[in-house]
C-alpha cells in the first residue's frame, strides 16, 4: 500500500491551501480527499458569491475564541498581506473596498477556487467524491478509510473538513467525529453569520421592507429590565431586511456573530438624525394636524409600512408613558426593540461557532492528542466576524500546518 507524506481530508480553503503550500515546499506524495464532486464548493459561494477572502483590518480582535493569543500567533505567521501576495502570485488581482474587504478583481468567488485548483493540478493527488468514514493511528502511520472501501495511509493527517454551517456544501459536522476519535473534545456548536428569528407582533406586514439602520445588540438580561444600551453593547450599521421569520440583511449577518437567543435588537431607523431632530419634526406635524393618526405623522420620515408598525409599537414601547404621542413615536423611531428568539440555523449559516478548543493543539495546530495530526479552520473553536475574517483564518491555518508538516517531512528524510 502506498505511503503518503500527508493525507488532507477536505478540499475547501484550508485543505486546498495546505496541499498547495506543501507542494510548493517540495513535499511529494500529498493526497487530498474531498467528499464533493469538485473542490472548493463552499469557497466558490463565499462573500455572497463575490469572494471576500480577507480584510485589510486584520487582527485577533475580530475573532471569537477562548485563546486570542493563539489566534494572533497564527495570523502573525500568515496574515492578510501574505494571503494577498500568495493568491496574486497564482495569477489573480485582489482589491479592497472602502471598508477593507478584499475581493478578487473579477468579484467572483469561483475565481479564487480556480486559482487554487489550477495550481494543484499535477502537483497533488486529488480524489473527489470520496467521503472519509474513519481515521486512526496505526503505528507510525495514520490510516484513513473511505466510503468506497478504500484505505489510505500517511505519515501526517490533516483534518480540514469544515464545520456544520451550510451542510448542502458537504460540511455536515462529520469532521468533529473524526477529531473525537483521537480523543479531542468539542465545545457546543452554534450557527453564526446567519439570519435571525425575532418576535413577530409588530413586524407583520414588513416582509420585503429594506432600510439603512443602526442596530444595537442589547444583552437579554439588561433589555428585559428596559435598561439603556451600555458601553459594552455592539452597535453596527447597514442594510436591514424584514422577513416573514424576523430580520436579515448585511447588518444582521454581522451582528449575528455576537448574538444569542434572548438578546434584543434595538433598531434606529434614522441613524443620521439626532433624537431631538426626529422629535421636533414629528411634534411640529402633530401640532399642525392635531387629529392625525400616529402612522400618518411618520409619513415622510420613515417607510410608510414601518410607520404603521411603529404606531402600533408606540403604545407598548418600553418608554415612560407620560410622553405625548409625538415624543413616543420619535423614541420608537430611534429605539425599536425586537427580541431575538433564534436563528435560521446551520442550514443558512456561513460559519460555525464552537469546535475543538485551541488548547488541544500546539502552535503549529498539531494535535496534543496524536502527534502528526493537524486540525484546521472551522474544526477549531475559532470564528470571525463577517468581512473576510473566516476565510483568512482558513487560509492561515492551511499555511501554518503546511509549514509544520513540511518541517517534519524533511526531518523524516
C-alpha positions as CSV (number, residue, x, y, z in Angstrom):
1,X,0.0,0.0,0.0
2,X,1.3,3.4,-0.9
3,X,2.5,5.6,1.9
4,X,1.7,9.3,1.6
5,X,3.7,12.1,3.2
6,X,0.4,13.7,4.2
7,X,-3.3,13.0,3.8
8,X,-5.6,16.0,3.8
9,X,-9.3,15.5,4.4
10,X,-11.3,18.3,3.0
11,X,-10.9,20.2,-0.2
12,X,-12.1,23.6,0.9
13,X,-10.0,26.8,1.5
14,X,-7.9,25.3,4.4
15,X,-7.3,21.9,2.7
16,X,-6.5,23.2,-0.8
17,X,-4.2,25.9,0.5
18,X,-2.4,23.4,2.8
19,X,-1.9,21.0,-0.1
20,X,-0.6,23.8,-2.3
21,X,1.9,25.1,0.3
22,X,3.1,21.5,0.8
23,X,3.7,21.1,-2.9
24,X,5.4,24.5,-3.1
25,X,7.7,23.3,-0.2
26,X,8.8,20.3,-2.3
27,X,6.8,17.7,-0.3
28,X,5.9,14.8,-2.6
29,X,3.1,12.3,-2.3
30,X,0.3,14.5,-0.8
31,X,-3.2,13.2,-1.1
32,X,-6.2,15.5,-0.9
33,X,-9.6,13.9,-0.3
34,X,-12.9,15.8,-1.0
35,X,-16.4,14.4,-0.5
36,X,-18.0,16.6,-3.1
37,X,-17.6,16.1,-6.9
38,X,-15.3,19.1,-7.1
39,X,-13.0,21.2,-4.9
40,X,-14.0,24.4,-3.2
41,X,-17.8,24.3,-3.5
42,X,-18.3,26.4,-0.3
43,X,-15.3,28.7,-1.2
44,X,-16.9,29.4,-4.5
45,X,-20.0,30.8,-2.7
46,X,-18.2,32.9,-0.1
47,X,-18.8,36.6,0.2
48,X,-22.3,36.3,-1.4
49,X,-20.5,34.7,-4.4
50,X,-18.0,37.6,-4.7
51,X,-15.1,36.0,-2.8
52,X,-14.3,38.2,0.2
53,X,-11.1,36.5,1.1
54,X,-9.6,38.7,3.8
55,X,-9.7,42.2,5.3
56,X,-7.1,44.9,5.5
57,X,-8.0,45.5,9.1
58,X,-6.8,42.0,10.1
59,X,-6.3,41.3,13.8
60,X,-7.3,38.8,16.5
61,X,-9.8,41.3,17.8
62,X,-12.1,40.3,15.0
63,X,-12.3,36.7,16.2
64,X,-14.2,34.8,18.9
65,X,-12.1,32.2,20.7
66,X,-11.0,31.1,24.1
67,X,-7.4,31.8,23.2
68,X,-6.9,35.2,21.5
69,X,-3.2,34.8,21.8
70,X,-3.1,31.7,19.8
71,X,-5.3,33.3,17.1
72,X,-2.9,36.2,17.0
73,X,0.1,33.9,16.7
74,X,-1.4,32.1,13.7
75,X,-2.3,35.4,12.0
76,X,1.2,36.7,12.6
77,X,2.7,33.8,10.8
78,X,0.4,34.2,7.8
79,X,-1.7,37.3,7.6
80,X,-3.7,39.3,5.1
81,X,-0.7,40.6,3.2
82,X,0.8,37.1,3.0
83,X,-2.5,35.8,1.6
84,X,-3.0,38.5,-0.9
85,X,0.6,38.0,-2.1
86,X,0.2,34.3,-2.4
87,X,-3.0,34.5,-4.3
88,X,-1.7,37.2,-6.5
89,X,1.3,35.1,-7.3
90,X,-1.1,32.5,-8.7
91,X,-2.3,35.0,-11.2
92,X,-5.1,36.8,-9.5
93,X,-5.7,40.5,-8.9
94,X,-7.2,41.4,-5.5
95,X,-8.6,44.8,-4.5
96,X,-10.0,46.2,-1.2
97,X,-13.3,48.1,-0.9
98,X,-14.0,51.2,1.3
99,X,-14.3,49.2,4.5
100,X,-11.3,46.9,3.9
101,X,-12.9,43.8,2.5
102,X,-10.6,42.2,-0.1
103,X,-12.1,40.6,-3.2
104,X,-10.8,39.2,-6.5
105,X,-11.0,41.9,-9.2
106,X,-13.5,39.6,-11.0
107,X,-15.8,39.8,-8.0
108,X,-16.3,36.0,-8.4
109,X,-15.5,33.7,-5.6
110,X,-15.1,30.9,-8.1
111,X,-12.0,32.8,-9.4
112,X,-10.3,32.1,-6.1
113,X,-11.2,28.4,-6.3
114,X,-9.9,28.2,-9.9
115,X,-6.6,29.8,-8.9
116,X,-6.0,27.1,-6.3
117,X,-7.4,24.3,-8.4
118,X,-5.1,25.1,-11.4
119,X,-2.1,25.4,-9.1
120,X,-2.8,21.9,-7.6
121,X,-3.0,20.1,-10.9
122,X,-0.2,17.7,-11.5
123,X,1.4,18.6,-8.1
124,X,-1.0,16.9,-5.6
125,X,-3.1,13.8,-5.9
126,X,-6.7,14.9,-5.7
127,X,-9.6,12.5,-5.2
128,X,-13.1,13.9,-5.3
129,X,-16.4,12.2,-4.5
130,X,-14.7,10.4,-1.6
131,X,-16.1,10.5,1.9
132,X,-13.9,9.7,4.8
133,X,-15.7,7.4,7.3
134,X,-12.9,6.9,9.9
135,X,-9.3,7.7,10.7
136,X,-7.0,6.0,13.2
137,X,-3.4,5.9,14.2
138,X,-1.7,2.7,13.0
139,X,1.7,2.5,14.4
140,X,3.8,5.3,12.9
141,X,1.2,6.0,10.3
142,X,-2.4,7.2,10.0
143,X,-4.9,5.1,8.3
144,X,-8.0,6.6,6.6
145,X,-11.0,4.6,5.5
146,X,-13.4,5.9,2.9
147,X,-17.0,5.1,1.8
148,X,-15.7,3.3,-1.2
149,X,-14.0,0.7,1.0
150,X,-10.5,2.0,0.2
151,X,-7.9,2.7,2.8
152,X,-5.1,5.2,2.6
153,X,-2.0,5.5,4.9
154,X,0.1,8.6,5.6
155,X,2.7,10.0,7.9
156,X,0.7,13.1,8.6
157,X,-3.1,13.6,8.7
158,X,-4.7,17.0,8.2
159,X,-8.3,17.4,9.1
160,X,-9.7,20.4,7.1
161,X,-13.3,19.2,7.0
162,X,-15.2,22.4,7.8
163,X,-17.8,22.8,10.5
164,X,-21.6,22.3,10.5
165,X,-22.6,25.5,8.7
166,X,-24.2,25.2,5.2
167,X,-24.4,21.4,5.1
168,X,-25.5,21.5,1.4
169,X,-21.9,22.1,0.7
170,X,-20.9,18.9,2.4
171,X,-20.0,20.5,5.8
172,X,-22.3,18.4,8.0
173,X,-20.1,18.3,11.1
174,X,-18.6,14.8,10.5
175,X,-15.1,16.2,10.9
176,X,-15.8,16.7,14.6
177,X,-16.4,13.0,14.9
178,X,-13.0,12.3,13.3
179,X,-11.4,14.6,15.8
180,X,-13.2,12.9,18.7
181,X,-11.9,9.6,17.6
182,X,-8.4,10.8,18.5
183,X,-9.5,11.9,22.0
184,X,-10.4,15.6,21.2
185,X,-13.3,17.4,22.8
186,X,-15.7,19.7,21.0
187,X,-17.4,22.7,22.6
188,X,-21.1,23.4,22.0
189,X,-21.7,24.3,18.3
190,X,-23.9,27.2,17.2
191,X,-24.6,28.8,13.8
192,X,-23.1,32.2,13.1
193,X,-23.3,34.8,10.3
194,X,-27.0,33.9,9.9
195,X,-30.4,35.4,9.6
196,X,-32.2,36.0,12.9
197,X,-35.7,34.9,14.0
198,X,-37.4,37.6,16.1
199,X,-40.7,38.2,17.9
200,X,-43.3,38.9,15.2
201,X,-46.0,41.0,16.9
202,X,-45.1,44.4,15.5
203,X,-43.3,43.5,12.2
204,X,-46.1,41.6,10.5
205,X,-46.6,43.2,7.1
206,X,-43.0,44.3,6.8
207,X,-41.8,41.4,4.8
208,X,-39.5,42.7,2.0
209,X,-39.0,46.1,3.5
210,X,-35.4,47.2,3.5
211,X,-33.8,50.1,5.4
212,X,-30.4,51.5,6.2
213,X,-30.4,51.2,10.0
214,X,-28.1,51.2,13.0
215,X,-28.8,48.1,15.1
216,X,-27.6,47.8,18.7
217,X,-27.5,44.4,20.5
218,X,-28.9,44.5,24.0
219,X,-28.0,41.5,26.2
220,X,-31.1,39.7,27.2
221,X,-31.0,40.4,30.9
222,X,-30.4,44.1,30.5
223,X,-33.1,44.5,27.8
224,X,-35.6,42.6,29.9
225,X,-35.4,45.3,32.5
226,X,-35.8,48.1,30.0
227,X,-32.3,49.3,30.7
228,X,-30.5,51.5,28.1
229,X,-27.6,50.2,26.0
230,X,-24.3,50.0,27.9
231,X,-20.9,51.0,26.6
232,X,-20.1,47.3,26.0
233,X,-23.0,46.7,23.7
234,X,-22.4,46.1,20.0
235,X,-23.8,48.6,17.5
236,X,-23.5,48.1,13.8
237,X,-24.9,50.0,10.8
238,X,-26.0,48.6,7.5
239,X,-28.8,47.1,5.4
240,X,-31.7,45.6,7.4
241,X,-34.3,43.4,5.6
242,X,-37.5,42.4,7.3
243,X,-38.7,38.8,6.5
244,X,-41.5,36.5,7.4
245,X,-39.4,35.0,10.2
246,X,-37.6,38.1,11.5
247,X,-34.7,40.0,10.1
248,X,-31.9,39.6,7.5
249,X,-29.5,41.8,5.6
250,X,-25.9,42.8,5.9
251,X,-26.1,44.3,9.4
252,X,-27.9,41.3,10.8
253,X,-25.3,38.8,9.4
254,X,-22.6,40.8,11.0
255,X,-24.5,41.2,14.3
256,X,-25.4,37.6,14.5
257,X,-21.8,36.8,15.3
258,X,-22.3,38.4,18.7
259,X,-26.0,37.5,19.3
260,X,-27.6,34.8,21.4
261,X,-31.2,33.7,21.7
262,X,-32.9,36.0,24.3
263,X,-30.9,39.1,23.3
264,X,-32.8,42.1,21.9
265,X,-32.2,44.2,18.8
266,X,-32.6,47.9,19.2
267,X,-33.2,49.4,15.7
268,X,-32.5,53.0,14.9
269,X,-34.3,53.8,11.6
270,X,-32.7,57.2,11.3
271,X,-29.1,56.9,12.4
272,X,-28.1,60.2,10.8
273,X,-30.7,62.2,12.7
274,X,-30.4,63.2,16.3
275,X,-33.3,62.2,18.6
276,X,-34.2,65.8,19.2
277,X,-34.5,66.5,15.4
278,X,-36.8,63.5,14.9
279,X,-38.9,64.5,17.9
280,X,-39.1,68.1,16.6
281,X,-40.3,67.0,13.1
282,X,-43.0,64.7,14.5
283,X,-44.1,67.2,17.1
284,X,-44.4,70.0,14.5
285,X,-46.6,67.9,12.3
286,X,-48.7,66.8,15.3
287,X,-49.3,70.5,16.2
288,X,-50.2,71.3,12.6
289,X,-52.5,68.3,12.3
290,X,-53.8,67.5,15.8
291,X,-56.2,64.8,14.6
292,X,-53.6,63.0,12.5
293,X,-53.0,59.3,13.3
294,X,-49.6,58.2,14.5
295,X,-48.8,56.2,11.4
296,X,-49.5,59.3,9.3
297,X,-47.4,61.5,11.5
298,X,-44.5,59.3,10.5
299,X,-45.1,59.6,6.7
300,X,-42.2,61.3,5.0
301,X,-40.0,60.4,8.0
302,X,-39.8,56.6,7.7
303,X,-41.1,54.0,5.2
304,X,-44.9,54.0,5.4
305,X,-45.1,50.3,6.3
306,X,-42.6,50.9,9.0
307,X,-44.6,53.9,10.2
308,X,-47.7,51.6,10.7
309,X,-45.5,49.2,12.7
310,X,-44.1,51.9,14.9
311,X,-47.5,53.4,15.5
312,X,-48.7,50.1,17.0
313,X,-45.5,49.6,18.8
314,X,-45.5,53.0,20.5
315,X,-48.5,52.1,22.6
316,X,-46.5,49.3,24.3
317,X,-42.9,50.6,23.9
318,X,-40.6,50.4,27.0
319,X,-40.7,54.1,27.5
320,X,-42.3,56.4,30.0
321,X,-46.0,56.6,29.1
322,X,-46.3,60.2,30.3
323,X,-44.7,61.3,27.0
324,X,-47.0,62.6,24.3
325,X,-47.7,60.6,21.1
326,X,-45.2,62.6,19.1
327,X,-42.4,62.0,21.6
328,X,-43.2,58.3,21.9
329,X,-43.2,57.9,18.2
330,X,-39.8,59.7,17.9
331,X,-38.4,57.4,20.6
332,X,-39.6,54.3,18.7
333,X,-38.0,55.5,15.5
334,X,-34.7,55.7,17.3
335,X,-35.1,52.6,19.5
336,X,-37.4,50.0,18.1
337,X,-36.8,46.7,20.0
338,X,-37.1,43.2,18.6
339,X,-36.5,40.2,20.9
340,X,-34.4,37.5,19.3
341,X,-35.9,34.1,19.5
342,X,-33.4,32.1,17.4
343,X,-31.8,31.9,14.0
344,X,-32.3,30.0,10.7
345,X,-29.8,27.5,12.0
346,X,-26.9,25.7,10.3
347,X,-28.7,25.3,7.0
348,X,-28.4,29.0,6.4
349,X,-25.3,29.9,8.4
350,X,-22.0,30.8,6.9
351,X,-19.9,29.8,9.9
352,X,-19.9,27.5,13.0
353,X,-19.3,28.8,16.5
354,X,-17.5,26.2,18.7
355,X,-15.3,23.3,17.9
356,X,-12.1,21.7,19.2
357,X,-10.5,24.1,21.8
358,X,-7.3,25.7,20.8
359,X,-5.7,24.4,24.0
360,X,-5.8,20.9,22.4
361,X,-3.5,21.9,19.6
362,X,0.0,23.3,19.7
363,X,1.3,26.5,18.0
364,X,1.6,24.6,14.7
365,X,-2.1,23.4,15.0
366,X,-0.8,19.9,15.6
367,X,-3.0,17.8,18.0
368,X,-1.7,17.3,21.5
369,X,-3.6,14.0,21.5
370,X,-1.9,12.5,18.4
371,X,1.4,13.5,17.0
372,X,1.3,14.2,13.3
373,X,-2.5,15.0,13.3
374,X,-3.4,18.6,12.4
375,X,-6.8,20.3,12.9
376,X,-7.6,23.4,10.7
377,X,-10.2,26.1,10.1
378,X,-13.7,25.7,11.3
379,X,-13.0,22.4,13.2
380,X,-11.3,24.6,15.8
381,X,-13.2,26.7,18.3
382,X,-12.5,30.0,16.4
383,X,-14.9,32.0,14.3
384,X,-14.6,35.5,12.9
385,X,-16.8,38.5,12.3
386,X,-18.3,39.0,8.8
387,X,-15.9,40.6,6.3
388,X,-13.3,38.1,5.2
389,X,-12.0,37.1,8.6
390,X,-13.2,33.5,8.5
391,X,-11.6,32.8,5.1
392,X,-8.4,34.4,6.3
393,X,-8.4,32.0,9.3
394,X,-8.9,29.1,7.0
395,X,-6.0,30.1,4.7
396,X,-3.8,31.0,7.7
397,X,-4.4,27.5,9.3
398,X,-3.5,25.8,6.0
399,X,-0.3,27.7,5.7
400,X,0.8,27.2,9.3
401,X,0.1,23.5,9.2
402,X,1.8,23.0,5.8
403,X,5.0,24.6,7.2
404,X,4.9,22.3,10.2
405,X,4.2,19.1,8.1
406,X,7.0,20.1,5.6
407,X,9.4,20.6,8.5
408,X,8.6,17.2,9.9
409,X,8.9,15.6,6.5
410,X,12.3,17.0,5.9
411,X,13.4,15.7,9.4
412,X,11.9,12.3,8.4
413,X,14.2,12.2,5.4
